[in-house]
Amino acid sequence: MRGINRSLAVAIGFVALVMLSNCGGGSGQPQAALSIVVSSLPDGTVGAPYNQSVLASGGTAPYSWQVSTGSLPPGLKLVAGNGSSATISGTPSAAQNAAAFSIAVTDSTNRKATGSFSINVKNAAGPLISTSQPPPDAVDAVPYAFSFAASGGTGTLSWNETGSLPSGLSFFANGTITGLASESGSFPISVTVTDSAGMQDTRNFTLNAAPSGASLQRLSGHYAFLVQGFRGVNGKAYSAAGSFVADGAGGIQKGHIDANSVGLPQVDVAFTGSYSFDTNDQGTLEITNSKTGPVGKLDIHFRMVTMGPAGAPATAARLVEYDEVVFASGMLQRQDATSFSNSGIADDYIFSLSGNKADDSRIAAAGRFTADGNGTVSNAKLDLNEAGLVTPNADFSMQYDVPANATTGRGTATLNATLSGAPATIHFAVYVVSASEAFLVSSDGVTHSIPLLSGATAQQTGGPFAGSSLNGAFVYAITGSIPSGDAAGLQDTNIGLLTFDGNSAFTLSGDENRASQISTPQISGTYAVSSNGRATITGGAHQPVLYVSGDVGFIVGSDDAASIGTFQKQTADETLKTTLSGSPALFSALPSTNMVWNFTSITALSGGLYLGTWDVGIPFFLPQTMIKFAGSDTIAPNGRGIFNPGNPYQEAFYVVGKNTFVVANSIGTIDQYPVLEIGTCEQVSAAGFGSCP
């Protein structure tokens, strides 16, 4: 028994030793004391998120935490974590210097440790007005918009102004000045910005207002123009193209015009005329002649808005015609006289043509060709839509002649193609703008088989083409004429984004007004691009064809409205899709029906507000000049925006880039007569719209 007892004792002693070893006993080292190892905490800032951990060392988990003395700064709280830490988090709401408090931690064996801390909470840096230069000059009676900018500050910034703004201008709480100045002089103002914490910054500026009136030198040199519209008396289609020389002193010389309607054409009519300006870039253009033809004398009254760098002859203008005969929209481009010959037209070109037959049915075509510089073309393809009757990827032939002594840039062209299943020959007057562009108007008598057609050519760049030629988001804009039903003769307007993956897939997202039938098309599918730049789309009910040139091109639809239009690549700079500023020209695109408004305007945009003055021709109503309008705008990150002049007249628009956007007027069911609008100015610096005249 004594031996057995001794063995048992040894075994019990060994087990006890193992147990003590496992719980720390018998190791010769005491358990570590509980302590808080963080000694100091960083400063906080009013209105800025704060997050800082406090750590415990030693002791036995789990731990509990509390603020034992004092209190955390307002807006902060202590939150226990899952391990050996706690977090001080929140957003300080008030400034405080060295706010003192203690934090206690207790472990599972009821051992405690305490740490003393303090946190400084500073006021956020106040806002600073970052506008360093004085606001741009206002011009009497010209739409004006300018927004001040600030950096820093807490929360929402609000603005106010003291001093004396020119009469007609108003200051808004978002820091924007808008209006139409009605007096000239120098006006000192004091501008203050205030943040939500009450911090302020004030700067003094001087706003100068100048008398109105652009120099007559704004038009100087050779110009070509293209006009499309409808005769107000009977609603028949009308087109004209021509050229003239502006003398820089209010006179028009050496004018030639070709006009056509559903009647006999008037070919190569000489004219003179005059022009004037009543505001900075808005004015009047008059064409006069003594020749009387089947559609009356070609005495034409235009209102215009010019574009291009300020202080130099305009590079372009947009026109609206309204007189006793015609309501129309058009474009005016400065000509390069060195291209006035056959040899000046030698390259690849894309083109767009549209018009009507004698029965008022709509026709549209887009295509491409290669001009040899000797009067003939090759590699010619077109896609034709005759009120829904589509002829795809058709061959055609064409000859052209621009005499070397044609000081006006006028030439002729003959196009041979198949229309309505039968051969047709169409003759055109051609007005050369440059080696890159020309305007065309057909000169045949209009019948049920020979249509009135007009449009433009543009140099084709970027070939040979492939799927990668279309990559990214493109803003498209097309219009057509509804052929039947209750809305027959009214316009279908469709704008939006075509996004290509650079391979074979695309998506479409848009806004459409089909005579007050409002929709937001959403389509996906595939596309293919031929080496000549012709692109086809598979997906959706009506599949258009695109003719590509670099980052732009023409579109012709397969719908019954015979839609025609353009597309342009959207900027990749996201910031340029969300802000409109400056004073771009805003004008109606070439109309597809006689029941649309035709207008030009200068529109000032800044800080989400806009205002302007427009000249508008409305069929069957008296023309209206210098009509004021105003509203607000918002823009989504994809560049889609809304102009809101007041319900129910909302308008959707899409920003293309620094200097262009397109507008569908409107997306309200109240509007049966939607207009396609374009807003653009010539970009002369990285400031984009802000650099407009």
C-alpha positions as CSV (number, residue, x, y, z in Angstrom):
1,M,0.0,0.0,0.0
2,R,2.8,2.4,0.8
3,G,4.3,1.9,-2.7
4,I,0.9,2.4,-4.4
5,N,0.3,5.5,-2.4
6,R,3.7,6.9,-3.4
7,S,3.0,6.3,-7.1
8,L,-0.4,8.0,-6.8
9,A,1.1,11.0,-5.1
10,V,3.7,11.3,-7.9
11,A,0.9,11.2,-10.5
12,I,-1.2,13.8,-8.7
13,G,1.7,16.0,-8.4
14,F,2.5,15.8,-12.1
15,V,-1.1,16.7,-13.1
16,A,-1.1,19.7,-10.7
17,L,2.2,20.9,-12.2
18,V,0.7,20.7,-15.7
19,M,-2.4,22.6,-14.6
20,L,-0.4,25.4,-13.0
21,S,1.7,25.7,-16.0
22,N,-1.3,26.1,-18.3
23,C,-2.7,28.9,-16.1
24,G,0.5,30.7,-15.6
25,G,1.3,29.5,-12.2
26,G,4.6,28.1,-11.6
27,S,6.1,30.1,-14.6
28,G,7.9,32.4,-12.3
29,Q,6.4,35.5,-14.2
30,P,3.5,37.5,-12.8
31,Q,0.5,38.4,-15.0
32,A,0.9,41.8,-16.9
33,A,-0.9,44.7,-15.3
34,L,-3.9,46.3,-17.1
35,S,-3.1,49.7,-18.7
36,I,-4.2,52.1,-21.4
37,V,-1.4,52.5,-23.8
38,V,-2.5,55.6,-25.8
39,S,-1.1,58.7,-24.3
40,S,-2.6,61.5,-26.4
41,L,-5.4,62.2,-28.9
42,P,-5.2,64.2,-32.1
43,D,-7.1,67.5,-32.6
44,G,-10.5,67.6,-34.2
45,T,-12.2,70.1,-36.5
46,V,-15.8,71.4,-36.3
47,G,-17.9,69.7,-38.9
48,A,-15.2,67.1,-39.9
49,P,-15.5,63.4,-39.0
50,Y,-13.3,62.2,-36.1
51,N,-12.2,58.6,-35.5
52,Q,-9.5,57.6,-33.0
53,S,-8.9,54.2,-31.2
54,V,-7.9,53.9,-27.5
55,L,-6.0,50.6,-26.7
56,A,-5.8,48.5,-23.6
57,S,-2.8,46.3,-22.6
58,G,-2.7,43.4,-20.2
59,G,-5.6,42.2,-18.1
60,T,-8.1,39.5,-19.1
61,A,-10.7,40.0,-21.8
62,P,-13.5,40.9,-22.2
63,Y,-13.1,44.6,-21.4
64,S,-15.6,47.4,-20.6
65,W,-15.0,51.1,-21.3
66,Q,-16.4,54.3,-20.0
67,V,-15.7,58.0,-19.7
68,S,-15.0,58.2,-15.9
69,T,-14.6,61.9,-15.4
70,G,-15.3,65.0,-17.5
71,S,-16.9,64.6,-20.9
72,L,-16.0,64.3,-24.6
73,P,-16.4,67.3,-26.9
74,P,-19.9,67.8,-28.2
75,G,-20.6,65.5,-31.1
76,L,-18.2,62.7,-30.0
77,K,-18.9,59.5,-28.2
78,L,-16.9,56.5,-26.9
79,V,-17.8,53.1,-28.5
80,A,-16.4,49.8,-27.2
81,G,-14.9,47.5,-29.7
82,N,-14.8,43.7,-29.9
83,G,-11.2,43.3,-28.8
84,S,-9.0,45.4,-26.5
85,S,-9.9,48.7,-28.0
86,A,-12.5,51.4,-27.9
87,T,-13.1,54.2,-30.5
88,I,-13.8,57.9,-30.0
89,S,-15.9,58.8,-33.1
90,G,-18.4,61.3,-34.4
91,T,-18.4,64.9,-35.8
92,P,-17.4,67.7,-33.5
93,S,-20.1,70.4,-33.4
94,A,-18.4,73.1,-31.5
95,A,-14.9,74.5,-31.0
96,Q,-13.2,73.6,-27.6
97,N,-9.7,74.1,-26.3
98,A,-8.2,71.2,-24.4
99,A,-11.4,69.4,-23.4
100,A,-10.2,67.3,-20.5
101,F,-11.7,63.9,-19.6
102,S,-10.7,60.4,-18.3
103,I,-11.3,57.0,-19.7
104,A,-11.5,53.9,-17.6
105,V,-11.2,50.3,-18.8
106,T,-12.2,47.2,-16.7
107,D,-11.2,43.6,-17.5
108,S,-13.0,40.4,-16.7
109,T,-11.2,40.0,-13.3
110,N,-12.4,43.5,-12.3
111,R,-9.0,45.0,-12.6
112,K,-9.1,48.7,-13.7
113,A,-6.9,51.2,-15.5
114,T,-7.5,54.9,-16.2
115,G,-6.0,57.3,-18.6
116,S,-6.3,61.1,-18.7
117,F,-6.8,62.8,-22.1
118,S,-7.8,66.1,-23.8
119,I,-8.9,66.9,-27.3
120,N,-8.6,70.3,-29.0
121,V,-11.5,71.0,-31.4
122,K,-10.7,73.8,-33.8
123,N,-13.0,75.7,-36.0
124,A,-12.9,74.7,-39.7
125,A,-11.0,77.1,-42.0
126,G,-13.5,79.7,-43.2
127,P,-14.4,80.0,-46.8
128,L,-12.2,82.1,-49.1
129,I,-13.4,83.8,-52.2
130,S,-11.2,82.3,-55.0
131,T,-12.4,84.7,-57.7
132,S,-9.4,86.9,-58.2
133,Q,-10.3,88.8,-61.4
134,P,-13.1,91.3,-61.7
135,P,-16.3,89.9,-63.3
136,P,-16.4,90.3,-67.1
137,D,-18.0,93.4,-68.4
138,A,-21.7,93.5,-68.9
139,V,-23.1,94.9,-72.2
140,D,-26.2,97.0,-72.3
141,A,-29.3,94.8,-73.1
142,V,-27.1,91.6,-73.6
143,P,-27.9,88.5,-71.4
144,Y,-25.3,88.4,-68.6
145,A,-24.4,85.6,-66.2
146,F,-21.4,85.3,-63.9
147,S,-20.8,83.1,-60.8
148,F,-18.3,83.9,-58.0
149,A,-16.3,80.9,-56.6
150,A,-15.0,80.1,-53.1
151,S,-12.9,77.4,-51.5
152,G,-13.0,75.9,-48.0
153,G,-15.7,76.6,-45.5
154,T,-18.1,74.3,-43.7
155,G,-21.4,73.1,-45.1
156,T,-23.5,75.1,-47.5
157,L,-22.1,78.5,-48.6
158,S,-24.4,81.5,-49.0
159,W,-23.6,84.7,-50.8
160,N,-24.7,88.3,-50.6
161,E,-23.7,91.6,-52.3
162,T,-23.7,95.2,-51.2
163,G,-23.0,98.2,-53.4
164,S,-24.7,99.2,-56.7
165,L,-25.1,96.7,-59.5
166,P,-26.0,98.1,-62.9
167,S,-29.8,98.4,-63.3
168,G,-31.2,95.2,-64.7
169,L,-28.7,92.8,-63.0
170,S,-29.6,90.8,-59.9
171,F,-27.4,89.0,-57.3
172,F,-28.5,85.5,-56.1
173,A,-27.6,83.6,-52.9
174,N,-25.6,81.1,-54.9
175,G,-23.1,83.8,-55.9
176,T,-24.5,84.4,-59.4
177,I,-25.2,87.7,-61.1
178,T,-27.7,87.5,-64.0
179,G,-29.8,89.9,-66.0
180,L,-29.8,92.4,-68.8
181,A,-27.9,95.5,-67.9
182,S,-29.8,98.7,-68.8
183,E,-27.1,101.3,-67.9
184,S,-23.4,101.7,-68.5
185,G,-20.5,102.8,-66.2
186,S,-18.3,101.3,-63.4
187,F,-20.1,99.8,-60.4
188,P,-18.2,98.9,-57.2
189,I,-19.6,96.0,-55.3
190,S,-18.7,94.1,-52.1
191,V,-19.3,90.4,-52.2
192,T,-19.5,88.2,-49.0
193,V,-19.5,84.4,-48.7
194,T,-20.7,82.8,-45.4
195,D,-20.5,79.1,-44.4
196,S,-22.8,77.2,-42.2
197,A,-20.5,77.8,-39.2
198,G,-20.8,81.6,-39.7
199,M,-17.3,82.1,-41.0
200,Q,-17.1,84.7,-43.8
201,D,-14.9,86.2,-46.4
202,T,-15.5,89.5,-48.2
203,R,-13.9,90.9,-51.4
204,N,-14.4,94.1,-53.3
205,F,-14.9,94.1,-57.1
206,T,-15.8,96.5,-59.8
207,L,-18.2,95.5,-62.5
208,N,-18.1,97.5,-65.7
209,A,-21.1,97.9,-68.0
210,A,-20.6,99.0,-71.6
211,P,-23.0,100.4,-74.2
212,S,-24.3,97.9,-76.6
213,G,-23.6,97.6,-80.3
214,A,-21.2,95.3,-82.1
215,S,-18.8,96.7,-84.7
216,L,-20.0,96.2,-88.2
217,Q,-16.6,94.6,-88.8
218,R,-18.1,91.6,-87.1
219,L,-19.0,90.5,-90.6
220,S,-16.2,90.9,-93.1
221,G,-15.1,88.7,-96.0
222,H,-16.6,85.8,-97.9
223,Y,-19.5,83.9,-96.4
224,A,-21.7,81.0,-97.6
225,F,-25.1,80.1,-96.2
226,L,-27.7,77.3,-96.2
227,V,-31.3,77.7,-95.2
228,Q,-34.1,75.2,-94.8
229,G,-37.7,75.9,-93.9
230,F,-41.3,76.1,-95.2
231,R,-43.4,78.7,-97.0
232,G,-45.8,80.1,-94.4
233,V,-48.6,80.5,-96.9
234,N,-49.0,76.8,-97.9
235,G,-46.5,75.0,-95.7
236,K,-44.4,73.8,-98.7
237,A,-40.8,72.9,-98.2
238,Y,-38.2,75.6,-99.1
239,S,-34.4,75.6,-99.3
240,A,-31.8,78.1,-100.3
241,A,-28.0,78.3,-100.5
242,G,-25.8,81.1,-101.5
243,S,-22.8,83.3,-100.8
244,F,-21.9,87.0,-100.5
245,V,-19.1,89.3,-99.5
246,A,-19.6,91.4,-96.3
247,D,-17.7,94.7,-96.5
248,G,-17.2,95.2,-92.8
249,A,-19.3,98.4,-92.9
250,G,-22.9,97.1,-93.1
251,G,-23.0,96.3,-96.8
252,I,-23.4,93.1,-98.7
253,Q,-21.9,92.7,-102.2
254,K,-21.4,90.1,-104.9
255,G,-24.3,87.9,-103.5
256,H,-25.6,84.8,-105.3
257,I,-28.4,82.6,-104.2
258,D,-30.2,79.5,-105.4
259,A,-33.6,79.0,-103.9
260,N,-36.1,76.2,-104.4
261,S,-39.6,75.3,-103.2
262,V,-42.3,73.0,-104.5
263,G,-42.6,75.2,-107.5
264,L,-40.1,76.3,-110.1
265,P,-36.6,76.9,-108.7
266,Q,-34.7,80.3,-108.9
267,V,-31.2,79.6,-110.0
268,D,-28.1,81.8,-109.4
269,V,-29.9,85.0,-108.6
270,A,-27.6,88.0,-107.9
271,F,-28.3,90.1,-104.9
272,T,-27.0,92.9,-102.6
273,G,-28.0,93.7,-99.1
274,S,-27.2,95.1,-95.7
275,Y,-26.7,94.1,-92.1
276,S,-26.6,95.7,-88.7
277,F,-26.2,94.7,-85.1
278,D,-28.5,95.8,-82.2
279,T,-26.7,93.9,-79.4
280,N,-23.3,92.3,-79.0
281,D,-23.7,89.4,-81.4
282,Q,-27.3,89.6,-82.5
283,G,-28.3,91.5,-85.6
284,T,-30.2,91.7,-88.8
285,L,-29.3,90.6,-92.3
286,E,-31.2,91.8,-95.4
287,I,-31.0,90.3,-98.9
288,T,-32.5,92.4,-101.7
289,N,-32.9,91.9,-105.5
290,S,-35.2,92.9,-108.3
291,K,-35.8,89.6,-109.9
292,T,-39.3,88.1,-109.5
293,G,-39.8,84.4,-109.9
294,P,-42.5,81.8,-109.4
295,V,-42.2,82.1,-105.6
296,G,-41.9,85.9,-105.6
297,K,-38.9,88.2,-105.2
298,L,-36.0,86.9,-103.2
299,D,-36.1,89.7,-100.7
300,I,-35.2,87.9,-97.5
301,H,-35.1,89.1,-93.8
302,F,-32.9,87.3,-91.4
303,R,-32.2,87.7,-87.7
304,M,-28.7,86.3,-86.8
305,V,-26.4,85.5,-84.0
306,T,-22.7,85.5,-84.7
307,M,-20.0,83.2,-83.3
308,G,-16.3,83.2,-83.0
309,P,-13.6,85.0,-81.0
310,A,-14.7,88.5,-79.9
311,G,-13.0,91.4,-81.7
312,A,-12.5,89.5,-85.0
313,P,-14.8,88.8,-88.0
314,A,-17.3,86.1,-87.2
315,T,-16.3,82.6,-88.3
316,A,-20.0,81.6,-88.3
317,A,-23.5,82.7,-87.7
318,R,-26.9,81.1,-87.2
319,L,-29.9,82.5,-89.1
320,V,-33.6,82.6,-88.6
321,E,-35.7,83.8,-91.6
322,Y,-39.1,85.2,-91.1
323,D,-40.8,87.4,-93.6
324,E,-44.0,87.4,-95.6
325,V,-43.0,84.2,-97.4
326,V,-40.8,81.8,-95.4
327,F,-40.1,80.6,-91.9
328,A,-36.7,78.9,-91.8
329,S,-33.5,78.2,-89.9
330,G,-30.0,78.3,-91.4
331,M,-26.3,78.6,-91.0
332,L,-23.7,81.0,-92.2
333,Q,-20.0,80.0,-92.5
334,R,-16.9,82.1,-93.4
335,Q,-15.5,80.9,-96.7
336,D,-11.9,80.0,-97.7
337,A,-11.6,81.4,-101.2
338,T,-8.5,79.3,-101.9
339,S,-10.8,76.3,-102.2
340,F,-12.9,77.7,-105.0
341,S,-12.0,75.2,-107.7
342,N,-12.4,71.5,-108.6
343,S,-8.9,70.9,-107.3
344,G,-9.9,72.3,-103.9
345,I,-12.5,69.5,-103.6
346,A,-10.3,66.4,-103.5
347,D,-10.7,64.1,-100.5
348,D,-13.1,61.7,-98.7
349,Y,-16.4,63.3,-97.8
350,I,-19.6,62.4,-95.9
351,F,-22.8,64.2,-96.6
352,S,-26.4,64.7,-95.3
353,L,-29.4,65.7,-97.5
354,S,-33.0,66.1,-96.6
355,G,-36.2,67.6,-98.1
356,N,-39.6,66.9,-99.6
357,K,-41.3,65.7,-102.7
358,A,-44.3,67.4,-104.4
359,D,-46.7,65.4,-102.3
360,D,-45.0,66.8,-99.1
361,S,-43.6,63.4,-98.2
362,R,-40.3,63.6,-96.4
363,I,-37.0,62.3,-97.8
364,A,-33.6,62.0,-96.1
365,A,-30.2,60.6,-97.1
366,A,-26.7,60.2,-95.8
367,G,-23.6,58.8,-97.4
368,R,-20.0,59.2,-98.4
369,F,-17.8,59.6,-101.6
370,T,-14.2,60.2,-102.6
371,A,-13.7,63.3,-104.8
372,D,-10.7,63.2,-107.2
373,G,-10.2,67.0,-107.6
374,N,-11.2,66.7,-111.3
375,G,-14.9,66.7,-111.0
376,T,-15.8,63.0,-110.5
377,V,-16.3,60.8,-107.4
378,S,-15.7,57.2,-106.6
379,N,-16.5,54.8,-103.7
380,A,-19.9,56.4,-103.5
381,K,-22.5,55.0,-101.1
382,L,-25.7,56.4,-99.7
383,D,-28.6,55.3,-97.4
384,L,-32.0,56.7,-98.5
385,N,-35.2,57.0,-96.6
386,E,-38.4,58.1,-98.4
387,A,-41.0,58.4,-95.7
388,G,-40.1,55.0,-94.4
389,L,-39.2,53.3,-97.7
390,V,-35.5,52.5,-97.1
391,T,-32.9,51.9,-99.7
392,P,-29.7,50.8,-97.9
393,N,-26.1,51.0,-98.9
394,A,-26.9,52.0,-102.5
395,D,-24.4,52.9,-105.2
396,F,-24.6,56.3,-106.8
397,S,-22.5,58.4,-109.2
398,M,-21.9,62.1,-109.1
399,Q,-20.0,64.8,-111.1
400,Y,-19.2,68.2,-109.8
401,D,-17.8,71.5,-111.3
402,V,-16.5,74.4,-109.3
403,P,-15.0,76.8,-111.9
404,A,-11.5,78.2,-111.0
405,N,-12.8,81.7,-111.6
406,A,-15.9,81.2,-109.4
407,T,-15.1,84.1,-106.9
408,T,-18.4,83.3,-105.1
409,G,-17.5,79.6,-104.5
410,R,-20.6,78.6,-106.5
411,G,-20.4,75.4,-108.5
412,T,-22.8,72.7,-109.7
413,A,-23.2,68.9,-109.2
414,T,-25.2,66.1,-110.7
415,L,-26.2,63.1,-108.7
416,N,-27.5,59.8,-110.3
417,A,-29.2,57.4,-108.0
418,T,-32.3,55.2,-107.6
419,L,-35.3,56.8,-106.0
420,S,-38.5,54.8,-105.3
421,G,-37.1,52.0,-107.3
422,A,-36.5,54.1,-110.5
423,P,-33.4,55.9,-111.8
424,A,-33.3,59.6,-111.0
425,T,-31.0,62.5,-111.8
426,I,-30.8,65.4,-109.4
427,H,-29.0,68.7,-110.1
428,F,-27.5,70.8,-107.4
429,A,-26.1,74.2,-106.9
430,V,-22.9,73.9,-104.7
431,Y,-21.5,76.6,-102.5
432,V,-18.0,75.8,-101.3
433,V,-17.2,76.8,-97.7
434,S,-13.7,75.3,-97.6
435,A,-11.9,72.2,-98.7
436,S,-13.6,70.5,-95.8
437,E,-17.2,71.7,-96.3
438,A,-19.8,72.7,-98.9
439,F,-23.6,73.5,-99.0
440,L,-25.9,72.0,-101.6
441,V,-29.5,72.8,-102.8
442,S,-31.2,71.0,-105.6
443,S,-32.1,73.1,-108.6
444,D,-34.7,70.9,-110.4
445,G,-38.4,71.4,-110.5
446,V,-39.9,69.4,-107.7
447,T,-42.2,66.5,-108.7
448,H,-43.5,63.3,-107.1
449,S,-40.3,61.5,-108.2
450,I,-37.7,64.3,-108.1
451,P,-37.5,65.8,-104.6
452,L,-36.2,69.1,-103.2
453,L,-33.0,68.2,-101.4
454,S,-30.5,70.4,-99.5
455,G,-27.7,69.8,-97.0
456,A,-24.0,69.7,-96.5
457,T,-20.8,67.8,-97.1
458,A,-18.0,67.4,-94.6
459,Q,-14.5,66.1,-95.0
460,Q,-14.2,62.5,-93.8
461,T,-11.2,61.7,-91.5
462,G,-10.1,58.7,-89.5
463,G,-10.2,56.0,-92.2
464,P,-9.9,53.2,-92.8
465,F,-12.6,52.4,-90.2
466,A,-13.4,49.5,-87.9
467,G,-15.4,48.8,-84.7
468,S,-12.8,50.7,-82.7
469,S,-13.6,53.9,-84.6
470,L,-16.7,54.2,-82.4
471,N,-15.6,54.0,-78.8
472,G,-17.2,55.9,-75.9
473,A,-20.3,58.1,-75.6
474,F,-21.7,60.1,-78.5
475,V,-24.5,62.7,-78.3
476,Y,-26.9,62.2,-81.1
477,A,-29.7,64.5,-82.4
478,I,-32.2,63.7,-85.1
479,T,-35.5,65.0,-86.4
480,G,-38.1,63.8,-88.8
481,S,-41.6,64.5,-90.1
482,I,-44.5,62.2,-89.0
483,P,-46.2,61.0,-92.1
484,S,-49.6,59.8,-91.0
485,G,-52.2,59.8,-88.2
486,D,-53.4,62.6,-86.0
487,A,-49.8,63.9,-85.8
488,A,-49.2,63.9,-89.6
489,G,-46.9,66.7,-90.6
490,L,-45.6,67.4,-87.1
491,Q,-42.0,66.9,-86.0
492,D,-40.4,64.0,-84.3
493,T,-37.3,65.1,-82.2
494,N,-34.9,62.6,-80.6
495,I,-31.7,63.3,-78.7
496,G,-29.5,61.3,-76.4
497,L,-26.4,59.2,-75.9
498,L,-25.1,56.4,-78.1
499,T,-22.4,54.6,-76.2
500,F,-20.1,52.2,-78.1
501,D,-17.6,49.7,-76.5
502,G,-15.0,50.0,-79.3
503,N,-15.8,46.5,-80.5
504,S,-19.3,45.5,-81.4
505,A,-21.8,46.4,-78.5
506,F,-23.7,49.6,-78.0
507,T,-26.4,51.1,-75.8
508,L,-28.7,54.1,-76.4
509,S,-30.4,56.3,-73.9
510,G,-32.4,59.3,-75.0
511,D,-35.4,61.7,-74.9
512,E,-37.9,61.8,-77.7
513,N,-40.9,64.0,-78.4
514,R,-43.0,62.7,-81.2
515,A,-45.6,65.5,-81.4
516,S,-46.2,65.5,-77.6
517,Q,-45.8,61.7,-77.4
518,I,-43.0,61.7,-74.8
519,S,-40.7,58.7,-74.4
520,T,-37.2,57.9,-73.1
521,P,-35.7,55.3,-75.5
522,Q,-33.5,52.6,-73.9
523,I,-31.9,50.3,-76.4
524,S,-28.9,47.9,-76.5
525,G,-27.5,45.8,-79.3
526,T,-24.6,45.4,-81.7
527,Y,-22.9,47.5,-84.3
528,A,-20.5,47.0,-87.2
529,V,-18.3,49.6,-89.0
530,S,-17.2,49.1,-92.6
531,S,-13.8,50.3,-93.7
532,N,-15.5,53.2,-95.6
533,G,-17.0,54.6,-92.4
534,R,-20.6,53.3,-92.9
535,A,-21.8,51.9,-89.5
536,T,-24.9,49.8,-89.0
537,I,-26.8,49.1,-85.8
538,T,-28.8,46.1,-84.8
539,G,-31.2,46.7,-82.0
540,G,-34.4,48.6,-81.5
541,A,-37.4,49.0,-83.8
542,H,-35.8,51.5,-86.2
543,Q,-32.2,50.9,-86.9
544,P,-30.3,54.0,-88.2
545,V,-27.2,54.1,-90.3
546,L,-24.2,56.2,-89.3
547,Y,-21.5,57.7,-91.5
548,V,-18.4,58.3,-89.4
549,S,-15.7,61.0,-89.7
550,G,-13.4,61.1,-86.7
551,D,-15.5,61.9,-83.6
552,V,-18.5,63.1,-85.6
553,G,-20.8,62.0,-88.3
554,F,-24.3,62.0,-89.9
555,I,-27.2,59.7,-89.1
556,V,-30.1,58.6,-91.3
557,G,-33.0,56.7,-89.7
558,S,-35.1,53.8,-91.0
559,D,-38.3,55.2,-89.4
560,D,-41.4,56.4,-91.2
561,A,-40.5,60.0,-90.2
562,A,-37.3,59.8,-92.4
563,S,-35.2,61.1,-89.5
564,I,-31.8,62.8,-90.2
565,G,-29.2,64.2,-87.9
566,T,-25.7,64.2,-86.4
567,F,-23.7,62.7,-83.7
568,Q,-20.6,64.1,-81.8
569,K,-18.3,62.4,-79.3
570,Q,-18.9,63.5,-75.7
571,T,-15.9,64.9,-73.7
572,A,-14.2,62.4,-71.4
573,D,-13.8,65.2,-68.8
574,E,-16.6,64.6,-66.3
575,T,-16.4,68.1,-64.9
576,L,-17.4,69.6,-68.2
577,K,-20.6,67.6,-68.3
578,T,-21.9,69.1,-65.1
579,T,-21.5,72.9,-65.5
580,L,-22.8,75.4,-68.1
581,S,-21.4,78.9,-68.1
582,G,-20.8,81.8,-70.4
583,S,-23.0,83.1,-73.2
584,P,-23.2,80.7,-76.1
585,A,-25.4,81.1,-79.1
586,L,-28.6,79.0,-78.9
587,F,-30.5,78.3,-82.1
588,S,-32.9,76.0,-83.8
589,A,-31.6,73.3,-86.0
590,L,-32.8,72.9,-89.6
591,P,-36.6,72.0,-89.3
592,S,-38.2,68.9,-90.7
593,T,-41.8,70.3,-90.8
594,N,-43.5,73.6,-91.2
595,M,-45.1,73.5,-87.7
596,V,-42.0,74.4,-85.6
597,W,-40.5,77.6,-84.2
598,N,-37.3,78.9,-85.8
599,F,-35.2,81.1,-83.6
600,T,-31.8,82.4,-82.6
601,S,-30.6,83.8,-79.3
602,I,-27.8,84.6,-76.9
603,T,-28.2,82.7,-73.7
604,A,-26.2,83.5,-70.5
605,L,-25.6,80.5,-68.2
606,S,-24.0,80.4,-64.8
607,G,-24.6,78.8,-61.4
608,G,-27.5,76.7,-62.5
609,L,-29.4,79.8,-63.8
610,Y,-29.9,81.0,-67.3
611,L,-31.5,83.8,-69.2
612,G,-31.5,85.2,-72.7
613,T,-33.2,87.0,-75.5
614,W,-34.4,85.3,-78.6
615,D,-35.7,86.2,-82.1
616,V,-38.4,83.8,-83.1
617,G,-40.4,83.1,-86.3
618,I,-43.6,81.2,-85.7
619,P,-45.6,80.0,-88.7
620,F,-49.0,81.8,-89.0
621,F,-48.0,84.3,-86.3
622,L,-46.2,87.6,-86.4
623,P,-42.4,87.3,-85.9
624,Q,-41.1,88.3,-82.4
625,T,-37.8,90.0,-81.6
626,M,-35.7,90.3,-78.5
627,I,-38.1,88.2,-76.3
628,K,-36.7,87.6,-72.8
629,F,-36.6,84.2,-71.2
630,A,-35.1,82.8,-68.0
631,G,-35.0,79.7,-65.9
632,S,-32.8,77.2,-64.1
633,D,-30.8,74.1,-65.2
634,T,-29.5,70.9,-63.6
635,I,-27.1,68.4,-65.1
636,A,-26.5,64.7,-64.2
637,P,-23.0,63.1,-64.3
638,N,-23.7,61.6,-67.7
639,G,-24.2,65.0,-69.2
640,R,-28.0,64.9,-69.4
641,G,-29.6,68.0,-68.1
642,I,-32.9,69.8,-67.7
643,F,-33.7,73.4,-68.6
644,N,-36.7,74.5,-66.5
645,P,-38.2,77.8,-67.6
646,G,-41.3,77.0,-65.6
647,N,-43.6,74.0,-65.7
648,P,-44.9,72.5,-67.9
649,Y,-42.2,73.6,-70.4
650,Q,-39.2,71.4,-69.4
651,E,-36.5,70.8,-71.9
652,A,-33.9,68.0,-71.9
653,F,-30.4,68.6,-73.1
654,Y,-27.1,66.7,-73.4
655,V,-23.7,68.3,-73.0
656,V,-21.2,67.4,-75.7
657,G,-18.2,69.2,-74.3
658,K,-16.8,72.6,-73.5
659,N,-18.5,74.4,-76.2
660,T,-21.6,72.5,-77.4
661,F,-24.8,71.0,-76.2
662,V,-28.1,69.9,-77.8
663,V,-31.6,70.5,-76.6
664,A,-34.9,68.7,-77.2
665,N,-37.6,71.4,-76.9
666,S,-39.5,70.2,-75.1
667,I,-40.2,67.0,-73.1
668,G,-43.6,68.2,-72.0
669,T,-46.8,66.6,-73.3
670,I,-48.1,70.1,-73.8
671,D,-45.8,70.7,-76.7
672,Q,-46.9,69.3,-80.0
673,Y,-44.3,71.2,-81.9
674,P,-40.9,70.2,-80.5
675,V,-37.8,72.1,-81.8
676,L,-34.3,70.7,-82.0
677,E,-32.0,73.3,-80.5
678,I,-28.2,73.6,-80.5
679,G,-26.1,75.6,-78.1
680,T,-22.6,76.4,-79.2
681,C,-19.7,78.8,-79.3
682,E,-16.3,78.7,-80.7
683,Q,-13.9,77.5,-77.9
684,V,-10.9,79.8,-77.7
685,S,-9.5,78.6,-74.4
686,A,-9.8,75.9,-71.8
687,A,-12.5,77.9,-70.1
688,G,-15.0,76.5,-72.6
689,F,-18.3,78.3,-72.5
690,G,-16.9,81.0,-70.4
691,S,-14.8,82.1,-73.4
692,C,-17.8,82.7,-75.6
693,P,-18.3,86.2,-77.0
